[in-house]
Amino acid sequence: MYQSITTSNYTFEDVIIGGDLYVDKTVFFHKLITLNKGIFFLSRPRRFGKSLSVSILKNIFKGYKELFKGLKIYDMPYDWKSYPVINLNISQAPCESAEILNEGLCTLLHKSAEENGLKLSEQKHSGLLFGELLDKVSKLGKLVILIDEYDKPLVENIYSPHVEEVRQVLENFYINIKASDEHLRFVFMTGVTKFSKVSVFSKLNNLRDITISEDYATMYGYTQQEVEHYFGDRLDELADKSRVDRTEYHEKIKNWYNGFRFHEDSPTVYNPVSLGMFINEGGKFNNFWFSTGSPSFIFRVLKRQNVNFLDTIFQPVDGLTLDSFDVTNMLAAPLLLQTGYLTIDRVMQHMFGLAYYLRFPNLEIETAFEKHLVSSLSERDLGVVTSEIMRLHIALHHDDTNTMQSILKSHIAAIPYTNRSNMEENYQNIIYSVFRLLGAEIHNEVHINNGRIDTVIVNRNHIYIFEFKMNQPSKVAIAQIKEKGYAIPYLSDGKPITLIGINFSKKKRNIVEWLEEEMV
């Protein structure tokens, strides 16, 4: 009888007592706790088990050794001493405004005081009340502070007019950790993002950020080895049930749900919730990660900043840029990396530091993200987008360029008038994302010896070469394709080649001319 796989239980004692399957990650926690004083920050995308890890640390520092019987840490050297623990889940504090956030934090502090057998004053300032709590709890012993979802109020108020007021509340709140330094035994803070202008990062000078540390790169998520060890038999049964080759089935699962990398030299990992739901749903390939709550703020940021998504994916990013996440000046690359929509592909050393190349982690993230991106950019319902993608897939399969043109026009026509400083890039973002959703082999900004091709689509029986122009006749685009010899690298494929020139009108805000010419 298999142990049940839970995807929504974040309390370690419930997992163990309830007999749920737990993939043993306790060696990482042992590494954290064996320092005389450890102060750590680690960010991970949502649904990677951050809240469960906080619960694990709480049980370790409460000295509940027997809960860990059968796990690796149980037999590792550690004194299992009990410490006073302040455990705060900031997501439990309402944050519609700075005032509401302040009240919510005060409520959390009173609850934590009660858990430690203490009572706080009626102080209404959350920062001062946190200082009072730390002072009183420190008299019980060296402090352990565990803070989950520290960044939730900022994430929820990205473009709120009072975001700076919210940030200031958190600034005044977290600064107390630094003030209590002499009383600290251990601090662990986690969230989705690392906001650089929050006091915990600027004032807590002994804080160790282990977000992209090789030592902790596989602390969250499942490695391929762990999947095979803990889930191999179940996956084999699902393959047999589906009447497909086991090896091919495992490879398909890997392409769909593996691929997150949190250090360039570390193994990739599966999202634990996606894999668990895949197994619980009987082996149905689906976008489980998005269905559990896609954070809409990502797409608000991308739209607000007119992000050239192609550059974000394909251009290297400086290491310092990835570590810069300013609520007043957010950059797409660190945002998409920290939230899990992109992951580290490889890292190159250059004279000025490290250059990070990013990619989609897997098919689950890629297909779901691009559907939401197209829906967001065109402001069309996700269901409408999905339906039209299916129509476009059929059109591309039958080389029906008239239908392809019609569908692309309908998407572009829905782009809102406001916040579009670079229309050509937004059109290319939509066209690129739409064709990627088809499973087509698509290449953008293709560099050849005599120029740069805007877009090439290699279908199973056809090749399309696109050139985009703004307020220029499509024949100019076709002439450029010919003059620059864009089709030459594809002649050896032996497939028919169609040249397509597209003219966008800045005034009419859409495709106004679509010219095709067959390569002979």
N, C-alpha and C positions, 0 to 999 in steps of 0.2 A: 504494500500500500504506500503510495507516494505521499510525502508531506505536502500540505497545501501551500500554494504560492500566493502570498498577499501582495497587493500593489497599492494598498491604502492604509497600512498600519505603520505608524511612525513611533510607536512606543515599544522599546526593546523588551521590557518585561512581558508585554502582551504577546509579542512574537514568540518568545521562548516558552512561556507558560501555555500558550495556545497551540504549541507544536507546529508552528509555521516553519517553512524552510528558510534558513538564514545562511547566506553565502558568507563564510567566515573571513572577515576582514580585520580581525582583532589584532593582528601583528602590527598594523598601522597605528592603532590606538596605543599599543604598548610603546611604540617608538615615540609617540607624542608625550606620554605621561611620565616617562622615565627621567626626563630632565628635572633638575631641582626646581626650576621655575620656567614654565613654557607659556608664551603669549603668542597665539597663532591667529591668522586670518586665512580663510580658504573660501573661494567662490566657486560655484558650480552651477550649471543650468538647472532649471526646475526639474523635479521628479527624478533626481539622482540619489536620493537618500540622505540629504543633509540633515533633515529633522531627526531621522532615525539615528544618525551618528551623534547628534547632540544628546539624545536619550541614552545611547551607549556610554558616553563619557560621564553623564550624570550617575549612572549606576556603578561605574567604576569608582568614581570619587566618593560615592556613598558607601563603598566597601562591600557591595553585594556580590561577593565572589561566586557564590553557588549558582547564580544566574548564568555564569559563563562556563559551567562545567561541560566538558566535551569540546570546547572551543580552544584555539591555540593559546590564547592569553592565560588560560587557567593554569597551565603548567610553566609559565614564564615567570622569571623573578620579578616580584612586585609585592609591596607590603600590605596592600589592600586597606590602608588606613582610611577612615571616614573623615571627610572634610565638609564644612558648611558650603552649600552650593546655592548660588543665585542663578536660576535658569529662567531666561526671558525670551519668549517668542514674540518679537515685535509685530508680527503680522496680526496678532490678536488685538492690537490697539487700533481703533478706528482712526482714520487720518484724513477726513474730508477737509480739514483746515488745521492750522497750527494749534488753535485752541482745543479742538477736539482731540488732536494727537496728544497734546500735553495731558489732558484728562485721562486718556486711555493708558498712557505710560504710568501715570500715578496709580491707576487701578492695578496694573501689572506688578508694581512695586509693593503695594499693600499685600497682594496675594503671595509674593515671594517672601515677604516678612513673616506672614502667617506660617508658611511652609517651614521656616526656620525657628518657629516658636517665639516670634517677636511681634511688637506692635509699633507702628510708626506714628508720627504726629500728623496733624491735619494740614500740613504744608501743601500748597496748591501748585508749586513750581516743580515740575518733574525733575529738572536737573538738581535742584537742592534736595529733593526727596530721595533721589538716587544716592546722593552723597551721604545722607543720613542712614540709608539702608546699609551701604558699604561700611560705614563707621560702626554700626551696631553689630553687623554680622562678623566683622573682623575680630570682635572680642570673643567669638566662639572658636576661632582658629584661623589658620591661613585660608584665604578666600579662593574659591573656584567660581569663575564667572563664565557662563555659557549663554551666548546670545545667538538666537536663530532668526534669520530673515531680517537682519539689521537694517537693510536698505528698502524694505517694502514701502514705507511712507514716501520715499523719494521716487521710487518707480511709479507709484500710483498717482503722483503729482507732477510728472515730467513737464507738462505744458500748462500746469495750473498757474494762475496769476500769483498764488501765494506759495510757490515752490521754495522761494528763498526763505520765507518765514518757517516753513517746515524744516528746511535744512538747518536753520538756526536752532530750532528746538532740539534736533538730534545732536548738533554741535555741543550745546550746553549739557546734554544728557551724557554723551559718551566721554566727555572730557574728564568725568569723575574717575574713569578707569585709571588714567594716568596719575591722578591725585592719590590713588590708593596703592600705588606701586609697591610700597614696602610691605603691604599686607597680602600680596598676591602669591598664590601657589600655582594657579593655572588659569589661563584665559583662552577661550576658543570662540571666535566670531565667524559666522558664515552668512552668505547671502548669494544672490545671483550676480550682482555687479560690484565693482570696486569704485566707489565715488571718491575721487582724489581730494576733494575739498570738504571732507568730513573729518572732524578733529581726531578721530581714532587713528587716522593714517598720518596726519601732520604732527600730532602731539605725542603719540605713544611711540617713542623712538626705539623701544626694544621689541616692537611687534614684528613677528616674522610672517611674511606673506608666502604661503606655500601653494598658491594657486597653480603655478606652472613649475613646481618643484618635481624633479624626477623621482625623488623618494616617495612622493605621495600621489603620483600621476594615476595610479590604478586603485586608489583608496575608495573611489566611488565608481560604480559601473562594474560590469563583468568582463573579464578577459576571455579570450577564446578558450584557454585552458580551463577556466572556471566553468564556462558554459558546458563544455564537454564532460567535465567531472560531475557537476550537479544536475545537469538537464539532458545529458546525452541520450539516456534511455527513452525519455519522454519524446524527444525530438525524433528519434528513430521510429517510435510508434506512430507519430504523426505522419512521417514519410510513408510508412507502410499503409496507413489508412488512406493516404492520398494516392497510393499506387505510383509513386515516383521513386527514382533512384535515391538512396539515402545520401550519398555524397553530393549529388546535385542539389538536394533539398537543403542540406546544411549550408552549402555555398549561397543559395538564395537567401536564407535567413541571415547569413553574414552580410550580404549586400544590402539587405533591408534595414538591419538594426545595429550592426557593428559600426565602427569607424570613428568614434570620438577619440581624439588624442589630446592629452593635456601636457605633454612634453614631447619634444621632437624625437627623442631617443627611446620613448616608452611604447609599450604595446597599445593598440587601440582597445576600446571597451564598448560594450553594449549598454544602451540605456536600460536599467533594470526594470522599469515599469513597462516599457514597450515589449521587452522579451517576455515578461510575466503575463501580460495581457494577451500576447500572441499565443502562448501555451494555453492559458485559461479559456481562450476563445476557440480552441480546437484547431489551431494552426492556420487561421485566416490572416492573410497578409493585409494589413490595414495601417492607417496613420493614427496609431494609438497615442503618441506623444502630443500631437496637436489636439486630439479630441478630448484630452484631459484638461484643456484650458490654455489656448494659445494667447500669450500676452499681446494684446492689441497695441500696446505702447511702442512695440518695435516698428510696426508699420506706420504709426503716427510720426515717429522720428524720421524714417526713411522718406516719407512724403514731405514732411516739413522742411527737410534739408536738401531736397532735390538731389538725393544721392545717386551717383552714377554706379549702379549696382555691378555693372560689368567690371569697372575698375576695382571695386571692392573685392571681387572674387579673384581677379587675375593679376592684380598688381601687388608686389611685395609691400609689406608694412613694417616700418621701423619698430624695433622692440620698445623704445620709449613711448611710441604712440599707443601701443597696446596696453601700456600701464597707465594711460591717461584717460580718465573717465570723469569729465567735468559736467555736472548737471546743467551748467549754463552754456556749455559748448561741447555737446556730445559728438563724437566721431563714429562713423558707421562701423569701421573695422573692429575696434574693441567692443562695441556694443554687440555686434553679431557673434563675435567669438565668445564673449562671456555668457551670452544667453543661449548658446548651443546651436545656433543656426549655421555657423561656420566652425571649423575646427582646424587645428594645426596640421598642415600637410608636410612641410619641411622647413628647415631654417638654414639660411646661408650667412656666413660671416663676411662682412665687408669692412672697409677701412673706417667706417663711422659706427660700427656696431653690428647688431644682428638684424637680418631681414627675414620676416616671417611670411611664408606663403600659405594661404588659407584655401579651404575647399569645403564643400558640403560633406557632412559626416557620412551620410548614407542615403538610400533611396527614399526612406520614410520622410526624412527632413527635407530633402530636395524637392520632391513632388508636392508635399504639403505647403512648403514655404512659397514655392513659385505660384501655386494656385492663389494663396492669400495675397501675394505681392501683386499679381495681375488684378485681383479683385479690389485691392486697396488703391492701386494707381488709377484704375478706370472707374472706381467707385460703383462697381456693379456687384450684385449679390453673388456670393460664392457658388450657389447652386446654378445660377445662370452661366457663370464662368466655366464650371465643370461641364455643363451641357454643351457649351460651344466648343470646348476643347475636344470633346468626343466627335463633334461634327467636323472639326478641323482635322482630326486624326484620319477620318474616313476620306476627306478631301485630299489630304497629302498622299494617302495610300493609292488613290485613283488618279493622282496628278491633276486634280481639279483646281487649277489656280484661280479660277473665277470665284469659287466658294472661299478659298483661302483669303483672297483680297476682301471679300465682303465681310468676313468675320473679323479680320484685323481692323477694318474701318469702324466696325461697330464698337470694338473695344476702345479705340483711340477717340472716337466721338464722345465717349463718356468721361474723358479726362476733364476734371474741373478746370475752370479758367484761371483760378487763383493759384498762387504759389508754383508757377511753372516758368522759371527763369531760363531754363535751357530745354526747349521743347524737343529738339532732335534727340537728345540723350534719353528723355522720357519715352519717346516713341520706340527707340531701340531697346530700352529696358523691357517694354511690354512685348515687342516682337520676339526678342530673345527668350523671355520667360515662357511665352506661349509655345514656341516651337520646342523648347526643352521638355515641356510637359508631354509632348507627343512621343517622346522616346527617340526623337530624331537625333542624328549625329549633327550637331550644330556648332559652328565655330564663328566667333566674333573677333573683329579686329585682327584678321589673319595677316601676318607679315610675310611678304615674299620679297624676292630680290628687287622688284621694281615698284613696290608700293604696299598698300595695306587695304585688304578687302574688308568691307563692312561686315558681311555675313555670308557664310557658306552652309548650306544644308545638304548633307549626303543622305539621301533616302536609299532604300534597299534596291531601287531600280532607276534612280534619277538623281541628278545633282543640280542644285539651284544656287546661283551666285547673285547676291543682292548688293546693290549700291544705293545708298540713301542720299538724297539731296534736299536742301531746304530752299524753296522758291527758285528752283532751276528745273528746266524741262527734263523729263525722264530720258530723253535721247542723249542728253549730256552724260547721264550716269552710264548708259549703255556704251557710249563712246569711250568713257574712261575705262570700263572693264576691258574693252578690246585693246585700247592703246597701251594699257599697262600689262596686258597679258595675264589677267587674273585667272583665266580658265586653264592655262597651260599646265599647272601642277596636277590637274585632275583629268587630263586627257587619257592617261594610261589606265584609268579605272574602267574604261570601255562602256561607261554609262552615258545616256543622253544628258546633255548639259543645257540648261535654260538660263539665260541671262535676264535678270529682272531689275529694271531701274524704277525707283520709287521717288516721287516728288511730294514732299510735305509742304503744305501751305501754312505759313505763319499766321496769315489772316483768317483762313477758314479752319485752321487747327485740325487738319486731317490729311489723309492721303488724297491728293487731287489728280494724280496721274500714276498709272501702273503700266509700264511698257515691258513687253516680253520679246525675247528674240532667241531662237534656237541656235545653238552653236553647231556649225557644220564644218 
